[in-house]
Amino acid sequence: MSAPAEPQLPAPWRIAERRQDTADVFSWTVAPLGDAGIDCAPGQFNMLYAPGIGEVPISIAGVGEGGTLLHTIRAVGSVTRALSALPAGTVIGLRGPYGTAWPLEAAQGGDLVIVAGGLGLAPLREAIVEALAARHRYGRLCVLYGTRTPADVLYGGELAAWAAHRDVEFAITVDRASAGWGGEVGVVTRLVARAGFDPERATALVCGPEIMMRFTAEALLKRGVPEGSIHLSLERNMKCAVGYCGHCQLGPHFVCRDGPVLAWPRLQALIDVPEL
């Protein structure tokens, strides 16, 4: 399977399954029609298109049997709210995959630290799945997840399986607890401070709100993780996905083409600049 030859032409895919994950987040499992399947890597994204509605960039959260893909989407704008109303069976357009991937191969032989904030778990999900499938290739594997409330937790069944894995350090925290929550309360950087990894041989993958990623990067640096071993996934206003339109420009970078996964040294001087 390969990406469409024409990067601006959506290929037809069918929504095979739709589920509501939280009050404002839903997931699609989409299946290719004919030979429209794609080869993709964890961390990349697709452009999802519905005629008469619009097109949005959405991270690839998983790859399933028969070339199906999992996309987890927050209904936060006019396009994603309209997409959320589409039922299973609807045919949509899909362009992709685009962008850079998580450096899983380069991380082999050392510890792997995965830090997710909120919906940032979706772009990291397939990286976790692949790391677990090739567990022997990594040292310690730490999965650290923070979200707003217990009601906002994604992939609950999978989280339980990851937490039960005897060879994975899994920790979750929420900003605000609710009745019945007996876990951690606080920001995800608190989990970084006490996670059991060797910073000198660790690779960190981080995705979430930009302010969360900035403080997480600082916490990792404080632990002694080398700057070049910290990788962030950015979410910007992507339109063309191939670096033509300039909507997603961040300093010298186009996030759709040079990212969304970028190493911290390339972002450190840019991520704090207001309105950049």
Rosetta blueprint (number, residue, H / E / L):
1 M L
2 S L
3 A L
4 P L
5 A L
6 E L
7 P L
8 Q L
9 L L
10 P L
11 A E
12 P E
13 W E
14 R E
15 I E
16 A E
17 E E
18 R E
19 R E
20 Q E
21 D L
22 T L
23 A L
24 D L
25 V E
26 F E
27 S E
28 W E
29 T E
30 V E
31 A E
32 P E
33 L L
34 G L
35 D L
36 A L
37 G L
38 I L
39 D L
40 C L
41 A L
42 P L
43 G L
44 Q L
45 F E
46 N E
47 M E
48 L E
49 Y E
50 A E
51 P L
52 G L
53 I L
54 G E
55 E E
56 V E
57 P E
58 I E
59 S E
60 I L
61 A L
62 G E
63 V E
64 G L
65 E H
66 G H
67 G H
68 T L
69 L E
70 L E
71 H E
72 T E
73 I E
74 R E
75 A L
76 V L
77 G L
78 S H
79 V H
80 T H
81 R H
82 A H
83 L H
84 S H
85 A L
86 L L
87 P L
88 A L
89 G L
90 T L
91 V E
92 I E
93 G E
94 L E
95 R E
96 G E
97 P E
98 Y E
99 G L
100 T L
101 A L
102 W L
103 P L
104 L H
105 E H
106 A H
107 A H
108 Q L
109 G L
110 G L
111 D E
112 L E
113 V E
114 I E
115 V E
116 A E
117 G E
118 G H
119 L H
120 G H
121 L H
122 A H
123 P H
124 L H
125 R H
126 E H
127 A H
128 I H
129 V H
130 E H
131 A H
132 L H
133 A H
134 A L
135 R H
136 H H
137 R H
138 Y L
139 G L
140 R L
141 L E
142 C E
143 V E
144 L E
145 Y E
146 G E
147 T E
148 R L
149 T L
150 P H
151 A H
152 D H
153 V L
154 L L
155 Y L
156 G H
157 G H
158 E H
159 L H
160 A H
161 A H
162 W H
163 A H
164 A H
165 H L
166 R L
167 D L
168 V L
169 E E
170 F E
171 A E
172 I E
173 T E
174 V E
175 D L
176 R L
177 A L
178 S L
179 A L
180 G L
181 W L
182 G L
183 G L
184 E E
185 V E
186 G L
187 V L
188 V L
189 T H
190 R H
191 L H
192 V H
193 A H
194 R H
195 A L
196 G L
197 F L
198 D L
199 P H
200 E H
201 R H
202 A E
203 T E
204 A E
205 L E
206 V E
207 C E
208 G L
209 P L
210 E H
211 I H
212 M H
213 M H
214 R H
215 F H
216 T H
217 A H
218 E H
219 A H
220 L H
221 L H
222 K H
223 R H
224 G L
225 V L
226 P L
227 E H
228 G H
229 S H
230 I E
231 H E
232 L E
233 S E
234 L L
235 E L
236 R L
237 N L
238 M L
239 K L
240 C L
241 A L
242 V L
243 G L
244 Y L
245 C L
246 G L
247 H L
248 C L
249 Q E
250 L E
251 G L
252 P L
253 H E
254 F E
255 V H
256 C H
257 R H
258 D H
259 G L
260 P L
261 V E
262 L E
263 A E
264 W H
265 P H
266 R H
267 L H
268 Q L
269 A L
270 L L
271 I L
272 D L
273 V L
274 P L
275 E L
276 L L
